[in-house]
Amino acid sequence: MNQEKQVWAKKSTFIFAAAGSAIGLGNIWKFPYMVGENGGGAFVLVYLLCVLIIGLPLMMSESIVGKYSHGNAIDAIRATSKDSNASKFWMTIPIIGFVCMFLLLSFYSVIAGWALDYTYGFATGKFNGISAKDVGGIFDGLLASPTKMIIWHTVFTAATAFIIGKGATDGIEKALSVMMPLLVILLVAITLYSAFATDYFAAGVKFLFEPDFSKITLSVVINALGQAFFSLSLGMCAIMTYAAYMRDDVSITESSVWVVILDTAMALLAGLAIFPIVFANGLEASGGPGLLFVTLSTAFAKMSAGTILGFGFFFLVTLAAISSSISMVEPVVKWISEKFNTSRKSATYLYCFVVWVFGLLTVFSFSNGDTFIIFGKTPFDIIDYFTANILLPLGGLLLALYIGWVLNKEISKKQLFTLNGFIFSVWYFIVKFIAPVLILIILVSMVLGEEKVNQIISSIFG
Ligand code: PHE
């Protein structure tokens, strides 16, 4: 990075950085189990619509604010508000973003810790030729051990803090430009295994891509929207912060389209790799957060080169998670160090420590789930639901309203210089009307509850 101008030297760096942020546990771990728990193809269909109609336009919106101001998220909203004579109310956008990032990171590092544990497990030959039942036993054993989870949670948080503290994100980006393609190759290889060695590939494809429309319920829609925000790293100023380093001549539209395509392709690929293995081994598609770990390890345990493949796979998943976690820390550290004039290092270590402590709630949600129940849910369930399904859509709603109704239109026009007049108008219309109305309907429906919404729908459509 060119430190003086604070912009990335290469045109493609934004795509790499933003894709690094977007592609992570959300695609490989969360997407498949959300699909499994939310009715398969019905969820995938709604998810794809959310990505296209809300995700892509909002990714462009976040990028506009970041690139225009070249500052941290708080300053970016402040600068654009000032130039548009807007009120201070809009500062809620980065505030929601920062709260959300804090909460997300607290559980993200625990789950990434599981991937580390599996990397270690494969490296030490623990999965060599064991039965599907034993693979499940290993996962249960991990969840039953808070000590183990805390150790890996600590290792992952420390690694993230170390990279950010050193300002070594350039280094990680270089490493990722090699590792990410490797992860894709491995996922393709697993998908090929699913296709040729399981007899259940067709069932997997059908499960993912043949929507049963009767399964599209309110909670499916809410979960799909939340997952779209989570997976694309939207609604919390991560993309905005990376866009602040964008060179002026880089096209926001083209970059955003690439990031969305890569992110979506990775999620679908993970689904294609996992579901045939689920069906072939009689596992539960609705297996929840353990799905990725149990299914793929079952397949790896059966393969002759499974140990090395399993090791490589979970190592790469950990790296994908690191490139996402650094994008959750960077916005806050950038702000703290710019605002309070502290060193990057102390800002990073202090912040990461606080997140680490909060992460213990997630550890105990899994290890002592029965004792930590509030309103019938574990703290992890609550944090996950509150961030993905409430805070992120709310942040997205405010952002859409901000760009569509408050920000000086000329700023957007100038930033989206590659769009012709018609396409710009379509984008603007979506951001101004369609995206906020859709998000609002979903949020209001969530407040009303499934039953009320069904009543309203049937009274409208007879
Ligand atoms: N998008 C990341 C993933 O899919 C998670 C993330 C969310 C990263 C928010 C940064 C900000 O795993």
Boltz pocket constraint, residues with backbone or C-beta under 6 A from the ligand:
constraints:
  - pocket:
      binder: B
      contacts: [[A, 21], [A, 22], [A, 23], [A, 24], [A, 25], [A, 26], [A, 27], [A, 104], [A, 229], [A, 230], [A, 231], [A, 232], [A, 233], [A, 234], [A, 236], [A, 238], [A, 324], [A, 325], [A, 327], [A, 328]]
      max_distance: 6.0
